[in-house]
Amino acid sequence: MTNEIRLDILGTSFTITADADEAYLKKVLTQYNEAVKNTQKISGIKDPLNIAVLTGFLLCDEFNKVKQQLENPDDEADEVEDRTLRLISKLEQALNLFGNDKNI
């Protein structure tokens, strides 16, 4: 199914044709517009081209982080486990430091 959607972004308007549902295209446009507003807010940049480029870069960064998490789900679990083991070790050291030799 081919649909057209009019894009009005940063003072530039054009129409694209895409093989996607109209509701989906509108959702993507809304997300991009929100990303643009966020980029403007956090960067203070005024130039539309620079805002669009930086927004694209930030979205690619976010996409790659999510992709990496999906491809390597065990990485986060391993990190949590490592932190937990370090915390347990520090707690045991603190208990031993204060003369409490009881096992937990």
Secondary structure, 3 states (H helix, E strand, C coil): CCEEEEEEECCEEEEEEECCCHHHHHHHHHHHHHHHHHHHHHHCCCCHHHHHHHHHHHHHHHHHHHHHHHHCHHHHHHHHHHHHHHHHHHHHHHHHHCCCCCCC
